[in-house]
Amino acid sequence: MKKPSSILIGITVIALVLGWAIGGFFTSASVSKVISSIPGSPIVVDAKYNKNNHTIEYSVLNPGGMELTIVQESFVFKPGKESREKSYIVSDIPVNVKLLPGVVTKVELKLKSGTEALHFGDVVLATFTYTHPLSTDLYTVVHPFTMGQTSEQDTTGGKGK
Amino acid sequence: MRGEKFLWWIFFILFVAFLILGTLVFSAVIIENPVAAAFFLGLTGFWLFANRLIFGFAGITDTANTLLKGGEVDREKIASYSREPHERVKDLSLISLLILWRNYLEPYRYAYYIAFFLTFIISMLFQLNIIQSYAGTIAKGIMFGASVPTLIVWALDLFSKAYLAEAMGKTLTD
């Protein structure tokens, strides 16, 4: 037979835990509401050259809580020593890629068609223009990509995938 | 007669005004903070269904406690709570009447726990990312709101059981 006092103690402990959970739930709900109203700036975490499609695939992380939209891409191509291609600039490629909050999104950059595949040492300096819902301003992210030369971050990211 | 009708109309208008005002206030809360609104809905909705259980178990606990202390108990009142025919309960002991009262509450208790369990399972489906939706936070809010009256019901359920057992033990030793 259970004593009422032991029931009281057990119920009190559970009530404390439940109150803690409810308080934590409300705090996290209000915090996530605040965070969801802060636009972040996108970070290019990985870039890979796709030989078949002649494109560079960027993995872009949106660390903020608001949806960002990439509206424009432009890039500068500089050949390395092994390439016979001349340097060229492609600007104002209209795109519409939505970067969801807290998620890594794949963004494709098409290189000029008809040009040679990238060789070791070729540099592609890409500029992404993005907007966020709070204003009509345009913001840019510039990412230099060197063919065959990856930073330490990129190699660890590549091994993971 | 006429004054009575007038009074009824005033009450009716007040009721409708209260309903409209309440809806407006609640919709404002939903727009501003849907999580708090979900919590409030879960709390009030489940409390509505828990009410009979809360008062029933509290009554059983109170009566059993009075019996333990040797106090006076209104026998007819306790007999009426079991919802049994008068012929069947007129010769029964007080403890038997309390057990009948608890038996009467048993289906309500069962249905209530099932309802809470379903709410819990639904919020868990969202929590474990089996269903991915913004509604997950809402489901969790409803679940947390419902857990408050459920804890009260559960506590009173255990208390009534314990006090009833003690009262039974006392009558057996007497």
Interface residues (C-beta under 8 A of the other chain):
Chain A: M1 K2 K3 P4 I7 I11 I14 A15 L18 A21 I22 F25 F26 A29 K33
Chain B: N33 V35 A36 F39 T137 K140 G141 F144 S147 V148 L151 W154 A155 L158 F159 K161 A162 Y163 A165 E166 G169
